[in-house]
Amino acid sequence: MTHNVVFIGRGWVVTDIWLPNLQRAGISRFCCIDPFAADPAECSAPFRTVRNLDELQLHDVDVAIVASPNAKHAEHARAFLGKGVSTIIEKPVCFSSDEALRLGATSAASSAQLLRSCASTFDPHFEEFRRLVDGHGTARIQSVTAHWIRGNGIPSSRWLTEAQHAVAGSSLDLGWHLLECILALLDYPKMKLTNARFSFLESADGAPGRFASWYGSQSAHSLALVDVDIAAELKFRTVTGTDVAMKTAWQANVAHDEVRLSVAGQGFELDLSTIFGMSRNGPARPHIYGIVDGKALEFELPKKKPGEAHTRMIQAFVDAGFDSGCVKQDIRQLDALASASAQIVDHHRIWRARVS
């Protein structure tokens, strides 16, 4: 059992997701690297807090979890991997194929494990949907449509809403989760972004943006500092000819949050309606419906707890001894994810330059 975990970053994903789930899995010793800590000595248990990597005794560290601002993920992960520390990287892992391959090469050279946080693929509703899709064969899929609309406003954390930290907005924050699911369904082909539309400081239907009540402190941030997309519509085409459409939004005035995944292929159409993450405001009836060989099917999905996918993922990582192969992760998958995200970032940068 691994008992020594270091976090880089101290946001809610650490305090509300990783820490309690690791504790339930039997891990008891934690350290946190927080360069912004006013006085590390005053930070509360169960963390021992330091301000930088040099203050750590790395021979006592088994696993590092990188949960710093998006723009720093690859840099911080390489620092740990280069010192032989197995590392889990929160989404988005990196922003280019070059970064993905460098992470893989650093991991291989040091024999340290490289894992990515991918909770949505551990979601029980998605797993059931994937089982049905896999039964028809990846080669038969002609199109995939995915959206994640998150109601009740814009996250109040500058880590997600300022480009210098976040790189992009909803298109990466929510979009990386959707990319994980889309690419898992298609077995991780490379994709080309053919069209991108972003919305700035308003929801997709034009309603004024406001901060979310579900994230952070509304007084800690200002709408004037939001310089990333709060909604995006993206279209891809895979190297194998599958059309992919993706929509994301931090939207203030929808009745409930929703994740929707639709797959169409030769002889079948399947559609999943659910919610991911920590939301308690999902559809009243999460379900799968579709038409398979001319016959309609529809069934409701069992209720799940907010954060259940993260719990399942973290337990799987612990049970696997934080071995990437045992949880079926590899650099080819990360390369496909990074290639797609790089194209989103490039289009986002052009759009920001035009609207700023």
N, C-alpha and C positions, 0 to 999 in steps of 0.2 A: 504494500500500500504506500502510495506517495503521500508524504506529510509536509512537504515544504513547497509552498506556492508563493510566487511574487506577482503582484499586479503592477502594471504601469498605467496610471490613471486611477481616479477615485470617484468617478461618476456613478449614476444610478445603476448602470449595467453591472458594475462591480458590487455595489452595496446591496442591490435588490435582487440580482440574478445569480451571479457567480458565487459570491460568498455564502449565502444560505444554502445553495444547492451543493456546493463542495462540502460544507459542514455536515449536511445530511448524508453525504456519501462517505463520511468518515475521515475527512481531512481536517486537521486541527491547527496547523501552523501556517501563518500568513505574514507576508510583508508587502508593503505598498511603497512604490516610488512615486512621490508627488512633489515635483519641483515648485509647486505653488503653495505648499504647506507653510503657513506663517511660522509655526513652531512645531516641528515634527514630534518633539517630546510631549506635546500636549494632545496629540492625536489619540483618539480613543481606541481601546481594544476592539477586535482581536488583531488589529494591525500593529506591526512594528513599522514605522514610517521613516523613510530616508528620502533625501532630496535628489539623489542621482545614482546611477548604476555603480559608480566607483565605490560607494559606501557599502555595497553588498559583499558578503562572502559567498561567491557564486558556487563554491564546492558544496554549500549547504542548500542550494536551490535545485529542486527537481523539475519544476515546470514554471514557465513565465506566461502570464496572460496579458496580452497587449490590448488595452482598452483606452488608449490615449486618443486625442483628436485625430480624425481621419487622415489628415495630411501627414501625420507622423507614424502611421502604422508600420509601413515597410521599413523605415529607418530604425525604429525601435526594435522591431522583430529581428532584423539582421544583427543588431548589437547583441541580443541574447543568443541567437543561433550561432554566431561567430565564436562565442565563448562556450559552446557545447551545451547550452541549456535548451531543452525541448520547449517549444513555444506554440501557444494558441493565439491566433490573431482574430480580434473582433472584426465584424464587417464594417466597411468594405476593406478587404485585405490589402489591396494595392491597386494601382491605376494604370498599369501597362504590362504588356507581355514581358518586356525587359525586366521590370521589377519582379514579376512572378518567377522568371527563370533565375534571377539572381538569388531570390529567397531559396529556391530549390537547390541551387548550387551550393549556397552557404550551408544549408541543412545537410546535404550529402557530404560535404567536406569535413564537417564537424561531427557527423553521426548523431546530430540532434534532431528530434522529431519536429516536423512542421505540420500543424493542424490549423484549420480555419473554423471559426464559429459558423454554424450553418443550421440554426435551430429550426427553420421552417421546413427543412427536409425531414426532420424528426417529428413534425406535427402529425398526430394520429389521423386527422382528416386527410391531409395530403398523402400520407402513406397508403390509405385505402384507395384514394383516387389514382395514385401511381400504380397500384396493383392492377387496377382495371385497365389503365392505359397500356401497361406493359403486356397485358394479355393479348393485345392486338398487334404488337410489334412496332418498334420505333420507326422502321422503314416505311410503314403505312401512314405516318402522321404527315398531313399536308399543311396544317396551320395550328398555331397556338396563340391564344389571346389571354392576357393576364392583366388584372388591375388590383390596386390596393388603394382604397379611399379611406383616409383616416379622418374622422370627424372631430369637431370641437377645437379646431384651430391649429396654429403654428407652434412647434416646440419652442420653449423659451430659453433653451440653452444655446449660447453662441457657438458651441462646438458643432451644432447642427445647422445653424443659420447664417454664419459668417464664412465666406468663401475661403479666407485664409486658414481656417481650421477644418471646415467641412468639405471643401473642394466643390461640391454641388449639394443640392438640397434634397427634396423628396425623391428625385430621380435616382439618387444613390442610397439614401437612408431607407426608403421602402423598396426602391428598385433592385438593390442587391439581393434582397430576400426573394423577389420574384425571379430574378435571373437564376438564382440557385435552383428554384423549382423548375423553371422552363428548361434549363440545361440538363437537369437530372432526368427529366422526361425524355429528352432527345439524345441522351448519352454524350453530352458536352461537345457538340460541334462548334467550330468557329462561326461567328455571325458577323455580318456587315450591317451597320446602321444606315438605313436608307432615308430616313426622315426623322426629324426631331423638332418638337414644339415645346417651349417652356412658358410658364406663366409666373409673373413676378408680383408679390405683395397683394395678391387677391386669389380667391379660390377659383376653381375651374369654371364656375358659372358667373363669375364677376362680382360675387359678394365680397365686401371688405374683409381683409385678413385680420385675425386677432390671435392672441396667444392661447395656447391650450391650457385647460385646467388639469390635464392629466400628466403634465411634464414640468417639473421644476417650479421656480418662483417667477410669477409674472412681473414682479417688481425688479427682477435682476437683469432685465434686458429691455431693449427698445426696438420697436418695429422699424425705426430708422436705420438700424444696423443689419437688417435682414437683406442680404445681397445675393441670395441663391434662389433657385426656383422653388416655389411651393406647390407647383403642379407641372406635370410633364406628360407628353404623349410621344411614344417612341415606336419606330417600326424597324425591324431587322429582317434579314433573309440569311438563312444558314447556307453553308457551303454545299449542303445536300439538297437545297431547294425548298426548305420549309419556311413559310411566312410566319413571322412573330410580331405581334402587336402588344405593347405594354403601356399602361397608364398608371400614374401615381399622383396622389394629391394629399396634402395636409389641408383639408377642406372644412370650413367653419360651420356649414349649415346643412349637413346631411343627417338623416334620422339615425343612422347607425354606421359603424365602421363595417367595411366588407372587403374581403379578398375573393376574387373571382378568377377561376382558371377554366378555360375552355380549350378542348382539343378536338380537332376534326381530322378524319382520315378516311381511307378507303373502307366504306361500309360501316363507319361508326362516328358518332359525335358524343362527347362526354363533357359535362359541365359541373364544376365544384363551386359551391357557395359556402364560405366559412369566414373565419377571422384568424389572424396570426398574432403572435406576441403576447403582450400583457393586457390587451383590451378586455373590458367587461361589457362592451357595447356592440357586440356582434349581431348578426342576423338572428331573428327569432327562430328560424328553422334552418340550421345549416344542413345542406343536403347535396347529393349527387343525382343528377338526372341525365338522360341521354337517349340516343337511339342506336341500337346495335343490330346490324343485319335486319333492319326494318322493324324491329321490336322496341317499344319504349320501355325504359326502366327509370325508376325514381325511388329513392329511399332516403329517409332522414338519417343524419349522423348523430351519434351519442354526444351528450354534453361533455365538454372538457374544461379544465380549470385554466384560468389565465396563467400563462407561463409554463404550461405543461410540456410544450415542445422543448423549452430550454432545460427543464428538469430531465427529460428523457435523453437529450443530447449529452448533458454533463455527466449523467450516470453512465452512459455508454462510453464516454471518454475515460472515465475512471476505471470502469470494468476492463477496458482494453489496455490499461496501463499507459494511456496517452500515446498509443502506437497508431500512426496514421493509416497504415495498411489494414489494421484490424477494424478500423471504422470506414474502410473503403474510400479513403481520400488519396489523391495523388496530384502531381504537378500538372498533368494534362488538364485536369478539371480546373485548377486555379488559372492556368493559362487561358482557357476559354472564358472564364469569368473576367479576368483582367483585361482581355482584349475587348470584350463588350463594354466594360466600364471605361476604358480609355477613350473609346469613341464617344460615349456619353459626355465625359469630361471635356473633350475637345470641342464638341458642339456647344456645350454649356459655356465654355470660355468665350467662344465667338459671340454667342447670344448676350452674355453679360457685357461684353465690350460694346455691343450695339445699343443696349438699352440703358447703359450707365451714363 
